[in-house]
Every structure is written in C-alpha cells, then in structure tokens.
Amino acid sequence: MSNILSNTNRLRSNLCTLILEHMRKQKLEKGTRLTATALATQFNVSRTPITGALIILKERGILGSSHNQGFFVKTPIKNLLETPEEFHQTEEEHLYMMIADDRLKGKLPDKVTEVQLLRQYSTKRGILIRVLHTMSNEGLVYNQQGPGWIFNTVLNSKNNHTQSYNFRKIIEPNGILEDTFKIDQKKIVSIRKQNINLMKEKKVSKADIFEVNSNFHTTLASFSGNSYIRDAVQQQNKLRRFVEYSYNWIDNPQAISEVCLEHLRILDALESGNRKLASSLLWQHLDSASNMQDIFVD
C-alpha cells in the first residue's frame, strides 16, 4: 500500500531495521560481506525483499557492493548510533495493525466512535483519523453521519470466510469465460515466474505468500476485460489480507507448493487456449482454498 501500511516498501523498510540491528549486534566491521541468502534464512523471508532492503541500505551509503563481493559494510556500524527514522514503524502503522487484529479477533464491534477508539488505544486523534481514513479508502470502514465509524464485513468468522469464497467461485471462474477475456503474455510469464520462485524458496514470509497469491487472482480478473469483476476481486483481496496472514503455513509447507501448482495448471490451460478448462480448474482451486478455516474458533 502506498499509504499508512505499505506492502513491499514497508516490508523492505522493516527488513532494513532488522539488518542494521544485526550489524550492530554482530559488530560488523567495514568490508564485512552480507549475503541475501543468509539474511533471508535468519529473518524467515524470501531473498527478494532482503535484496530490496540491501539495495536501500546501499542507496543510503550504509552498504556498498561489487561484482565479486556482492553487498558489504561500507559505513562502520559504530557511526550509526540510531536507525534512520524512515525505517521505524510509524505510530499509524502500529495503530492500524492493532485495530485490524482486534477486529479480526472480534474484539471490536461493528460500530465504533472515535472517542471509544482513542480511549481503547491511547493514541492521538490526528493519528487515529489518518488510520481510519486509510481503512476507509480500502473499503474496511465507512463514516456514518455523526461521530461513528462502521466496519464493513471482514472475514473474521467461518461463515464470512465461506461466503467470501462462494462469491469468488461465482465471479472469478466466469471472468475467464467473458467474451472480452484476453491474456497478456508478459503478465502470464511474470506470475508464472513468481509462483515457481515461491515453490523453490525454503523460507518464505506470509506477506510473500499473500502477495504472490493475490497477484495471481487480480491479474486473471484484469484479463476478463470486465471492470466490475476486476474491482470485486481486488476488494476481496483487501478483506482477506489479515485473515490469510494468520494462516500457519509452517505447519503445512506442502500447501504452498500445492497452491502454486494449481496456479500453474490454470496458466497452462489459458496458454493452450482452453478457457473452459482454466475456468473449471480455477473453481476447484477456490473450492479447495475455502476449506482453510483452521484459524477461526467459533
């Protein structure tokens, strides 16, 4: 997201902070080599965001790079007494995550007032208003006339989760059958590569998994040529982000490969020109995913 809670950019910024803390703890001297593979393993994320973070640190003059050495410490860590402010999690981000987590766990009612939220989270009104406006722009809340804010439906129960997937099973497979459906070969190649790389990674973050998965579905929806289908899928992605961050992929690593393989089979069908098969495979894929409800406790 380009606003309060960034996705890739925020992940990279958070990783910058972790890398700097690692450099301090290890008292790394100037010239010490840093590898994306080792850092990815340490922080339990894929190499892609780690590399992005290393590039940011290079742009800030903290790291250097060469063809032979890769990334290395350029500025002695003793000269960096504090982590650059840009890498800290903002108060807005912290509040956003607390509200989202509490809403997901049913700790917040459908309707709240600013006074209630200010009291519950002990924050400043300006920060709260910015967070609420961000959530409003994402379709998570809306402001009624007066002091109240109303949460839109979130996938915080088995019933909501099931209804969401039932809706997606109606919309997404039929998007492939639209007369206006047309694939973009460059995008096909890109999302195929993303899924293949995700299967190869031994350590991946929940954020990486979600981004690859959501990008697959929104890309196919965009191929439909139907803006209503595209917008509906994008909105569903917004609603399910925090739920799917709660999945315990570590206990079921095979599920990651299964999801990616299902994506690749759908892409194979599309590239062969068999849209009916692709539509059927997508319906089956969504039906299988709808059973991932172990995070809910009724």
C-alpha positions in Angstrom: 0.0 0.0 0.0 1.2 3.4 -0.8 -0.4 4.9 2.3 -0.1 4.1 6.0 0.6 0.4 5.8 2.9 -0.1 2.9 3.3 -3.6 1.5 6.6 -4.3 -0.3 8.1 -0.9 0.6 7.2 -1.3 4.3 8.4 -4.8 4.4 11.7 -3.7 3.0 12.0 -0.8 5.4 11.3 -3.2 8.3 14.0 -5.5 7.0 16.4 -2.6 6.8 15.9 -2.1 10.5 16.5 -5.8 11.2 19.6 -5.8 9.1 21.0 -2.8 10.9 20.2 -4.4 14.3 22.0 -7.5 13.1 25.0 -5.4 12.1 25.1 -3.7 15.5 24.8 -7.0 17.4 27.5 -8.7 15.4 29.7 -5.5 15.5 30.4 -5.9 11.8 33.4 -4.1 10.6 33.8 -2.1 7.4 34.2 -4.5 4.4 32.2 -7.4 6.0 30.2 -9.2 3.4 26.4 -9.6 3.7 24.5 -12.3 1.7 20.8 -12.2 0.9 20.6 -16.0 1.3 21.9 -16.0 4.9 19.8 -13.0 5.9 16.7 -14.5 4.3 17.2 -17.6 6.4 17.8 -15.6 9.6 14.7 -13.4 9.2 12.4 -16.1 7.7 11.6 -14.3 4.4 12.5 -14.8 0.8 15.6 -13.4 -0.8 13.6 -10.9 -2.9 12.6 -8.4 -0.1 16.0 -8.9 1.5 17.8 -7.9 -1.7 15.5 -4.9 -1.9 16.4 -3.9 1.7 20.1 -4.3 0.9 19.7 -2.0 -2.1 18.0 0.6 0.0 20.9 0.4 2.5 23.4 0.8 -0.4 21.5 3.9 -1.6 21.8 5.4 1.9 25.6 4.8 1.8 25.5 2.2 4.6 26.4 -0.7 2.4 28.5 -1.0 -0.8 28.5 -3.6 -3.5 30.9 -5.0 -6.1 30.7 -7.7 -8.7 33.0 -10.0 -6.7 31.9 -9.3 -3.1 28.2 -8.6 -3.5 27.0 -6.4 -0.6 29.4 -5.4 2.1 29.5 -3.0 5.0 30.6 0.5 3.8 29.9 2.6 6.9 31.1 1.2 10.2 28.1 0.4 12.4 29.7 2.5 15.2 29.0 5.5 13.1 25.3 4.6 13.0 24.1 5.3 16.6 20.5 5.2 15.6 18.4 3.5 13.0 17.3 6.1 10.3 13.8 7.4 11.2 12.5 6.2 7.8 13.0 2.6 8.8 11.0 2.7 12.0 7.4 1.5 12.1 5.2 4.6 12.4 2.6 5.2 15.0 0.0 5.0 12.3 1.2 1.6 11.1 1.2 0.3 14.7 -2.3 1.5 15.4 -3.6 0.2 12.0 -2.3 -3.3 12.8 -3.8 -3.3 16.3 -7.2 -2.2 15.0 -7.1 -4.7 12.2 -6.1 -7.5 14.6 -8.7 -6.7 17.2 -11.4 -6.5 14.5 -10.3 -9.9 13.1 -10.5 -11.4 16.6 -13.9 -10.0 17.2 -12.7 -7.5 19.9 -14.2 -4.5 18.1 -18.0 -4.2 17.4 -19.4 -3.3 14.0 -19.9 0.3 15.0 -17.3 2.4 17.0 -16.8 6.0 17.8 -13.5 8.0 17.7 -13.8 8.5 21.5 -14.0 4.8 22.1 -11.0 4.1 19.9 -9.0 6.9 21.4 -9.7 5.5 24.9 -9.0 1.9 23.9 -5.7 2.6 22.1 -4.4 5.6 24.0 -3.4 7.4 20.8 -3.6 10.9 19.4 -6.7 11.9 17.4 -4.8 13.0 14.4 -3.1 9.6 14.1 -6.4 7.8 14.6 -8.1 9.9 11.9 -5.4 9.1 9.4 -5.7 5.4 10.1 -9.5 5.5 9.8 -9.3 7.3 6.5 -6.8 4.8 5.2 -9.1 1.9 6.2 -12.0 3.8 4.6 -10.1 4.1 1.3 -9.5 0.4 1.5 -13.2 -0.3 2.0 -12.8 -1.6 5.5 -14.7 1.1 7.3 -17.0 3.9 6.4 -18.0 7.1 8.3 -21.7 7.5 9.1 -23.2 10.9 9.7 -22.1 11.8 13.2 -19.2 10.6 15.3 -19.4 6.9 14.4 -17.5 4.6 12.1 -18.9 1.4 10.8 -16.8 -1.6 9.9 -17.6 -3.3 6.6 -17.8 -7.1 6.6 -14.5 -8.7 7.4 -13.6 -12.3 7.1 -13.5 -12.9 10.9 -15.7 -16.0 11.1 -16.1 -19.3 9.3 -19.4 -18.1 7.9 -18.0 -14.9 6.4 -15.0 -16.8 5.1 -17.2 -19.3 3.4 -19.5 -16.7 1.9 -16.5 -14.8 0.5 -15.2 -17.9 -1.3 -18.7 -18.8 -2.5 -18.8 -15.3 -4.0 -15.4 -15.7 -5.6 -16.4 -19.1 -7.1 -19.2 -17.3 -8.9 -17.1 -14.3 -10.1 -13.6 -15.4 -10.9 -14.2 -18.6 -13.0 -16.8 -16.8 -15.0 -14.4 -13.9 -15.6 -12.3 -16.3 -17.7 -15.4 -17.1 -19.8 -16.1 -13.4 -20.6 -16.2 -12.5 -24.3 -13.8 -9.7 -23.5 -11.3 -12.0 -21.8 -7.8 -11.6 -23.2 -4.5 -12.7 -21.7 -1.4 -10.5 -21.5 1.5 -12.8 -22.3 4.1 -10.7 -20.4 1.9 -10.8 -17.3 1.5 -14.6 -17.7 5.2 -15.0 -17.8 5.6 -12.8 -14.7 3.1 -14.5 -12.5 4.3 -17.9 -13.6 7.8 -17.0 -12.5 6.5 -15.7 -9.2 4.8 -19.0 -8.4 7.8 -21.1 -9.5 10.2 -19.0 -7.4 7.8 -19.2 -4.4 7.9 -23.1 -4.6 11.7 -23.0 -4.7 12.1 -20.9 -1.6 12.8 -22.8 1.6 11.9 -19.8 3.8 9.1 -17.5 2.8 7.1 -14.9 4.7 3.3 -14.8 5.0 3.5 -11.5 3.2 5.3 -13.0 0.3 2.8 -15.9 0.0 -0.1 -13.5 0.1 1.3 -11.1 -2.5 2.0 -13.9 -5.0 -1.4 -15.4 -4.4 -3.4 -12.2 -4.6 -1.4 -11.0 -7.7 -2.4 -14.2 -9.5 -6.1 -13.7 -8.9 -6.2 -10.0 -9.6 -4.2 -10.5 -12.8 -6.6 -13.1 -14.1 -9.5 -10.8 -13.1 -7.9 -8.0 -15.1 -7.8 -10.3 -18.2 -11.6 -10.5 -18.1 -11.9 -7.0 -19.6 -14.8 -6.5 -17.1 -14.1 -3.8 -14.6 -16.7 -5.0 -12.2 -15.1 -8.4 -11.9 -11.7 -6.8 -11.5 -12.9 -4.5 -8.8 -14.7 -7.2 -7.0 -11.6 -9.4 -6.8 -9.5 -6.5 -5.6 -11.9 -5.8 -2.9 -12.0 -9.5 -1.8 -8.2 -9.3 -1.6 -8.4 -6.4 0.8 -10.8 -8.2 3.0 -8.8 -11.4 3.3 -5.3 -10.0 3.7 -5.3 -10.1 7.5 -7.0 -13.4 7.7 -4.5 -15.1 5.4 -1.6 -13.5 7.3 -2.9 -15.6 10.2 -2.5 -18.9 8.4 0.1 -21.1 9.9 1.9 -22.1 6.7 4.9 -23.5 8.8 2.7 -26.4 9.9 1.7 -27.2 6.3 4.6 -26.2 4.0 3.3 -28.6 1.3 0.2 -26.3 0.9 2.4 -23.6 -0.6 3.5 -25.9 -3.4 0.0 -27.2 -3.9 -1.4 -23.7 -4.3 1.4 -22.7 -6.7 1.0 -25.9 -8.8 -2.8 -25.2 -9.1 -2.0 -21.7 -10.3 0.5 -23.1 -12.9 -2.1 -25.6 -14.2 -4.6 -22.8 -14.7 -1.9 -20.8 -16.6 -1.2 -23.9 -18.7 -4.8 -24.2 -19.7 -5.0 -20.5 -20.6 -1.9 -20.6 -22.7 -3.2 -23.6 -24.6 -6.4 -21.7 -25.4 -8.7 -23.9 -23.2 -10.6 -21.3 -21.2 -13.3 -23.8 -20.2 -10.7 -26.0 -18.5 -9.0 -23.0 -16.9 -12.3 -21.8 -15.5 -13.0 -25.3 -14.1 -9.6 -25.5 -12.6 -10.0 -22.1 -11.0 -13.3 -23.0 -9.4 -11.7 -26.2 -8.0 -8.8 -24.1 -6.7 -11.1 -21.7 -4.9 -13.2 -24.5 -3.5 -10.1 -26.2 -2.1 -8.8 -22.9 -0.6 -12.2 -22.3 1.1 -11.5 -25.2 3.5 -8.6 -23.3 5.1 -10.6 -22.2 8.1 -8.5 -23.6 11.0 -7.7 -20.1 12.3 -11.3 -19.5 13.2 -12.7 -20.5 16.6 -16.5 -20.4 16.9 
